[in-house]
Structure formats: C-alpha cells, structure tokens
Amino acid sequence: MVDLKGQYAPIKEVINASIQEVIDTATFINGPKVKEFQANLEAYLGVKHVIPCANGTDALQIAMMGLGLKPGDEVITSDFTFAATVEVIALLGLTPVLVDVCPNTFNINVEAVEKSITSKTKAIIPVHLFGQCANMEPLLDLAKKHNLFVIEDCAQSMGAEYTFSNGKRVKSGKMGDIAATSFFPSKNLGCYGDGGAIFTDNDDLAQLVRGIVNHGMYKRYHHDVVGVNSRLDSIQAAVLDAKLPNLDNYNKSRQYAAQKYTSKLGAVSGLQVPKLRANHNLELDSPMTHVYHQYTLKIKSGKRDALVAHLLEKGIPCGVYYPIPLHKQKAYLDDRYNDADFTVTNTLIDEVLSLPMHTELDDDQIDFITSTVIDFLK
C-alpha cells in the first residue's frame, strides 16, 4: 500500500546526514532538530504554533486537555473513521457522540452534527478523511452559533487546502480552535516511527499545551499543570524536516496517481471513484483540495469482498478502511445510538475498498491494478 523504501532513495543522503547530526550531538529529546522542524512546519501551514508530540493519538488527547474539557462533556465526531478519534474522548471521561458521514466525501455530515447538539455539547471533531477536508465553513458557523470548540483531526490531510466561499484558501489544521495530526510512516508526511503534533493560532492555548506534553512542566521539576509524557524525539524530527520540503511534490504525485486511477476506472459499471466535495466556486478551488492519503472506491455490485480476495491473489495489496463503524465496535457500544441514524456509514462498510496509493506508483503499476479490477468486474 505504501513504498517507503522508494520514497527514501532520492533523499537518502539528506535523511542520513540529518539523523547523523542528531547522533553526533546526542540531542535526542527536544533537541535543535525538533525546534527546526517545528518552525518550518509553522511556516508551511501558516499557523502560529506547532507543538510536536509523540503520536497522533496523543495529539488529539492533548488538544482536548488543553481546551479544558471535563468528564461528561459531549464531543461530536464521525462514526466512519479510525478508532483513535473516539478512543481519546472515552479515555478522558468525555461522552462521544457519533454521527453519520456524507456518501461521496466520507466526511462528517454537518446536518447530522447540528441535530446532535445538546446543552452538554462542548466540541466537534471533524476528521479530514482520506485526504480531503471536511466541509468546514458551515461547520465553523455552527460551532460559533453554539459556542463550541472545533478540533481538526488532520492525520490524513497534511497539505490539503479548503476553499471558503470568499475564495480564501486555508490549509488543513489552520481552521479550528486547535488541530491534531499524526506522522505515522504511511502518512503523506510520515516519519520513521511514531510522531504527532498539535497546531493552534491561540497563544494562551499553545502555552498550555507546551506544558501538557512535557509532564506539565515549563521549568524543570516545576509541575504547573497536569500533563503527560509525549514528545517527538529528535531523530523523528530530523526525518520529518528532511521530508517537509518535498511534501507538496509528494501530494502532487498522489494526485497524479489518483487521476490515472480515475481515468481508467471512472466509467466502470459497479464502482464509484472518489468524489471531490462540491465547492462554492470551482474556479476558486485549490489544487490541493484532495491529497489522497487513500484512493478509496465504492464497489456497488456487492462484490467488494470477492474483489479484495482477487486482488490479493494477484499480489495487489488493498485495504478496507473501515470494516466496522465505531458505533458497532464493542468498546463503544451505547444504547443512545440508533442504527437508522447511520445509513451512509452502514452502507460504506460493505462497499469501500482502498487501492495502493503512494508517491512511487508508476503508470505500469496503475495499469496492472486497474486492469485487474476491471477484468474482475466485467
């Protein structure tokens, strides 16, 4: 599904030298490389504060801790996503409120969010799934109307942009009160281990979060807030800083692969290729609307599982993201949920299929993958 060796080859010397510098200086925790990467990512995103941490799940938890959410507070998020988003809500004693998604973008349904707001609702977590931002403008308006926090989950959307109705383009992670991301190796910007970060333009919130990630300390052995131990190590920062200048090109490579896939599969009966969210003005749309962390088809013929088996038999990796909705996961079962409220998600789990998507895909590979899909669905 990814080719990290292929991605490494052209930047091998830069990566190796950057890692060696960390080893030579022995600044493994909070060293200069972490600060360099932090500053460079702030410039790239156009955000005032990037606070690196140990992984994307920690980033979500720390963001909620920074906002001062309390046990019993309700947090609305998508039913169709990876469990980390709801996991941290539960870990903090908050109440997860899961809602359905849109059928074409797989992102959170704003109307479903609005229907789920109660007097206990304190925050909304839109997940920018598969590389495309959720419909943020009406979501932000809704949050403002009800005085709610917005926490962006950007783990799959690094480099993606959202176009507002006035033509303003903003990168993923720059729109909410606070944002969280993962640098897991398979992400669009991935390190060689675990890593994550929190983004915000709020000075006071950033200062609080900086303490939380480091045991609640601003001064050594002075614990001013309740914190955790969640720091991005310097070697991972070195890898990320070496890869960051290539991120836009990485995303363009993914977009090229996606366009090739779509040109081959777009007219095939029984499947639906990924759709872009309808924008206010397509002429104002950003070239980075979708950065294709995943290229996810919907197999409408009832043959999804058989196609998965066929692809694997032919040596083609593929993935089903996600086979079980969160409201049906054993850990998060709740009598509050009515299955009828998740009609889209309940359909998607039987239809979605993600094809290989990474920066090193070539035309021959795409031709082989698409011809295999087409032959099976004939």
HELIX and SHEET records of a PDB file:
HELIX    1   1 LEU A    4  TYR A    8  1                                   5    
HELIX    2   2 ALA A    9  ILE A   11  5                                   3    
HELIX    3   3 LYS A   12  THR A   25  1                                  14    
HELIX    4   4 PRO A   32  LEU A   45  1                                  14    
HELIX    5   5 GLY A   56  GLY A   66  1                                  11    
HELIX    6   6 ALA A   84  LEU A   91  1                                   8    
HELIX    7   7 VAL A  110  SER A  116  1                                   7    
HELIX    8   8 LEU A  129  GLY A  131  5                                   3    
HELIX    9   9 MET A  136  HIS A  146  1                                  11    
HELIX   10  10 ASP A  203  ILE A  212  1                                  10    
HELIX   11  11 SER A  234  LYS A  243  1                                  10    
HELIX   12  12 LEU A  244  ASN A  246  5                                   3    
HELIX   13  13 LEU A  247  LEU A  265  1                                  19    
HELIX   14  14 LEU A  282  LEU A  284  5                                   3    
HELIX   15  15 ARG A  304  GLU A  313  1                                  10    
HELIX   16  16 LEU A  326  LYS A  328  5                                   3    
HELIX   17  17 LYS A  330  TYR A  332  5                                   3    
HELIX   18  18 ASP A  339  PHE A  342  5                                   4    
HELIX   19  19 THR A  343  GLU A  351  1                                   9    
HELIX   20  20 ASP A  363  LEU A  377  1                                  15    
SHEET    1   A 7 HIS A  49  CYS A  53  0                                        
SHEET    2   A 7 GLY A 196  THR A 200 -1                                        
SHEET    3   A 7 ILE A 178  SER A 182 -1                                        
SHEET    4   A 7 PHE A 149  ASP A 153  1                                        
SHEET    5   A 7 THR A 121  ILE A 125  1                                        
SHEET    6   A 7 GLU A  74  SER A  78  1                                        
SHEET    7   A 7 THR A  95  VAL A  99  1                                        
SHEET    1   B 2 GLU A 161  THR A 163  0                                        
SHEET    2   B 2 ARG A 169  LYS A 171 -1                                        
SHEET    1   C 2 MET A 217  LYS A 219  0                                        
SHEET    2   C 2 HIS A 222  HIS A 223 -1                                        
SHEET    1   D 3 LEU A 271  GLN A 272  0                                        
SHEET    2   D 3 TYR A 295  ILE A 299 -1                                        
SHEET    3   D 3 VAL A 352  LEU A 355 -1                                        
END                                                                             
